[in-house]
Amino acid sequence: MDQLARLRWQCRRGTKELDFLLTSYLESGYLLADKKEKAFFTELLMLEDDKLIEVLLGDEPLVANKTSTGCQSDAASQSSIKRLFECVQKGYTL
């Protein structure tokens, strides 16, 4: 399975909202992202749904774990999350 197909599969979550948000970013922003942003997105996909929602809504900061690919600082992670939402808004409307 190639990397994009694997990521698309990982974007399928327990809620339609997360499915929509993650898949929309994958299709509209991921391919244009730099290596750091791609690594950050991959890290986001490793989170459980409840934690992922908290991080995306800004209720919970993303904390690096020891197996992380190099989690960004809080400001950089918030910037990447903002870009994720912007890509979704540009590519899709509800």
C-alpha positions in Angstrom: 0.0 0.0 0.0 1.5 3.3 -1.0 1.9 6.2 1.6 -1.0 8.3 0.3 -3.4 5.3 0.4 -2.2 4.4 3.9 -2.8 8.0 5.1 -6.3 8.1 3.5 -7.1 4.9 5.4 -5.9 6.5 8.6 -8.1 9.6 8.0 -11.1 7.4 8.4 -12.2 8.0 12.0 -15.1 7.4 14.3 -16.9 10.6 13.4 -18.0 12.1 10.1 -16.6 15.4 11.1 -13.1 14.1 11.7 -13.3 12.0 8.5 -14.3 15.1 6.5 -11.7 17.4 8.1 -8.7 15.0 7.8 -9.6 13.7 4.3 -10.2 17.2 3.0 -6.8 18.3 4.2 -5.2 15.2 2.7 -6.7 15.9 -0.7 -6.2 19.7 -0.7 -3.2 20.6 1.4 -1.0 17.6 2.2 0.6 17.2 -1.2 1.7 20.9 -1.1 2.9 20.7 2.5 6.6 20.7 3.5 8.2 17.8 5.3 7.6 19.2 8.8 3.9 19.8 8.1 3.6 16.3 6.6 5.3 14.8 9.7 2.9 16.8 11.9 -0.1 15.5 10.1 1.1 12.0 10.4 1.6 12.6 14.1 -2.0 13.9 14.4 -3.3 10.7 12.8 -1.7 8.6 15.5 -3.9 10.3 18.2 -7.1 8.7 19.5 -10.2 10.4 18.2 -11.1 12.2 21.5 -7.5 13.5 21.9 -7.4 14.5 18.2 -10.6 16.6 18.6 -9.2 18.4 21.6 -6.0 19.2 19.8 -7.8 20.4 16.7 -10.2 22.6 18.7 -7.3 24.1 20.6 -8.5 22.7 24.0 -5.3 20.5 24.4 -1.8 21.3 23.2 0.0 18.6 21.2 2.7 17.1 23.4 5.6 15.2 21.8 6.2 11.6 22.8 9.6 9.8 22.7 8.7 8.0 19.5 7.6 11.2 17.8 9.1 12.3 14.5 10.0 15.6 16.2 6.8 17.3 17.4 6.8 21.0 16.7 6.6 23.7 19.4 3.2 24.7 20.5 3.2 27.8 18.3 4.3 25.8 15.3 1.7 23.1 15.9 -1.1 25.7 16.2 0.1 27.2 12.9 -0.1 23.9 11.2 -3.5 23.2 12.6 -4.6 26.6 11.3 -3.3 25.8 7.9 -5.2 22.5 8.0 -8.4 24.3 8.6 -7.6 26.9 5.9 -6.9 24.2 3.3 -10.3 22.6 4.1 -12.1 25.9 3.8 -10.5 26.7 0.5 -11.2 23.3 -1.0 -14.6 22.5 0.4 -17.6 24.3 1.7 -20.3 22.7 4.0 
